[in-house]
């Protein structure tokens, strides 16, 4: 095994401070990239998709649960599989309490192509309570490029898509796939992919900050049982 070099405390501190400068530069670059992502144009969804979930049939607007943003995790689970993807399962395991997203007007749901009874059984095995829908009877997976045809067969790939709702209109704002999912899972990392972001005053472009009746930033964070939603 290759281990780090052993040095004195002074040498370690000098190396740490040099790295810290690069870390701060990376944070500023990430903020700029997130702002550029929020400036992406969006596409109106004029196709009606039908999903199946715990309350029966649902449309894409239903997945918003009354909020104005939606993050969909495209969970790899083909109809013929007996269980969901292991890597996708590890991703969902790291998703925190959804109330922190919901306090920022953002819903989260997983969507898979497997029939809902299979999803329900696997969801119970994993002990998850987050919303998870089947897109078995719709073109949702194909249209958002997570079920692809390759050499005459259908193949799955992981991905994540963000949507924005304005009244009764739904817009697709962003998608990422495979390695683009690296480092995601926390509340802030998911919000940073959305058109409205964290809805904080310092974010660019201006004019998308929180209008949810709660303070933005760290002042708006509550224990998960203290939010009034």
N, C-alpha and C positions, 0 to 999 in steps of 0.2 A: 504494500500500500504506500502511495506517495503522500506524505504528510507535509503541512506547512513548515517552513524554516523556523528554527528556534532562535530568538533574538532577545536583546535586552528590552526593558520596558520603554526606554527612550526611543529605541529604534522602532518598536511597535507603534508608539504614538505618532512618530513622524510618518510612517507608512499609512496609518489610519487616517491622519489628517489629509494626506494626499488623495486617498480614496474618497474621503468625505466630500472633497471639492468636486470630484467626478459624480458622486451620488447626487449632490445638489443640482449639478448641471443636468443630470438625467431627469430629476424631478421637474425642473423648469421645462425641459424638452417634452416631457409627458404632458404637462399642463397645456403647452402649445398644441400638441397633437390632439388632445381631447377637445380643445376649442375648435380646431380645424374639423374634427369629426362632427361637432355640433353644427357646423356650417354646411355640412353636406345637404344637397337637395333631398327631397323625399318624393315617394311615389304613392299615389292614391291606390288603395286596394279596391277594385271594383268587381272582384270575383267573390262569390259567396262560398265560403268553406264551411263544411259541416264536421264537427268533432263529436266524440262521445266521452262523457266524464261522469263524475259521481251523481250528477243531477240529470243524466240523460243527454239528449242532443244539445249541442251548443254551437254558436257561431263565433267567428273571430272577435266581434265586439263583446260577446259574452265573457271572453277570457280576460277582458280588462277589469271585470268585477266593479264597474262604475268609476274606475280611476282613469287618468288621462295618458298613462304610459304602460306599456307591457313589454316585458322581457321574456322571450320564449327560448328555452333550451331544447335543441333538437337532439333528443335522446335516441341513440341507436338501439332499436328493438324491432327487428323485422318480424312479419307475421308468422313465419315458420320457426322462429327461435323459441326455445323453452324459457329463456331468461334474458334479461337486459344485458347490454354491454358492460363489462367490468370497469373499463375506464370511465364510461359515462356514470356508472354507479358511484365511483370514487369522486367524480365531480359533484354530484348531488349531495354526497355525504358532507361536503365542505360548505354547503350553502347554509348561512346563518338563519336566525329567526326572521321570517319574512315581514314582521311588523315594522322593522326599520326601513325596508323598501317602501312599504305601504304608506308610512308616514310622509314619504316624499312623493306620494301620488303615483306610485309605480307598482304594478302587479307582476308576479313571476309565475310561470307555468312551464312544465315539461310537456313535450308533444312527441309521440312515437307512432310508427305505422302499425304496430301490433294491435290486434283487437283488444278492446277495453278489458274483457275478462282476464286476459293474460297480464295486462298491465296491473290490474287490481290485485291479482295474486302475488305478483312480484313486489309490488309496492308494500303489501302487508309483510312479506318476508323481510324487506329492508327496514321496515318500521318508519317509513316516510309519511308525512301528513301533507306535504305540499301538493298543489293542484297538478294533476297529470292527465292529459287527454290523449285519446286515440284519433289519429287522422286516417284511419284505415279506409274510410269510404270517400276520401277527398284527394285532390291533387296537391295538397299543401306541401308535402315533403318534396315532391318533384319540382314544384314551382319555386321553392326556396333552396333548391340544389343540395339537399341532404340525402336524397335517394336518387342515385344516378344509374344510367344503363352503361354497363361495361362488358364488352364481348358477349352481348346477348343476354346478360344477367343483370339483375338489379343489385346494387351494392349500397351500403349505408355509410355515411360519414357524419361525425359530430359537428355541431354548429350552434350558433346562437343568433337570434334575430330580435331587433327592437322595433316597436311600433308606437305610433302616437295617435291619439283619438281626439278629434275636434268635433263636438256635437255627435252627429251620427256618421261622420266620415272617419275612416281609418287609413293611416299612412304607414308605409314601410320606410324606416329611416336608416337602418344599418343591419349588416350581417357580417359574421366572421366565422371561420371554420378551422378545424384541426389545430395547428400550432397557434392560431390566433386566440385560442382559449387558454393558453398558458398564463398563469398568474391571475385568472379570474376566479370569482367565487365570493369575495367579500361584498358587502353592501355598496361601498364606494366604488369598487372596481366595476360593478354592474351598472351603477348610475352613470359612470363616466362614459359608457357606451351609448347612452340615450341622448335624444335631441335636447332635452331640458336639463340634463346633467344632474348635479347635486342640488340645483336650484338655490345656489348661494350667490351673494352679491358680487364676490370677487371674480366669478367665472365670466369668461368671454364666450360668445357675444353677450352684451348686456341685454336686459329686458326679459330674461327667462328665470329670474330668481323666484324663490318660494312665494306662493300666494295661498298657502295652505292654512294660514292662521296660526302657524307655529314658527318660532325662531329658526333661522338657518344655522348651519355650522354646528360646532360642538354644543352650543347653547340649546340646540333643538333636539339633541340626543336624550332619550329617556331610557330607564329600565324597560324591558320589553313588556312588562305588565302595567306600565304607567301611561302608555299612549291612549289617547281618546280618539278612537277611529270608528 
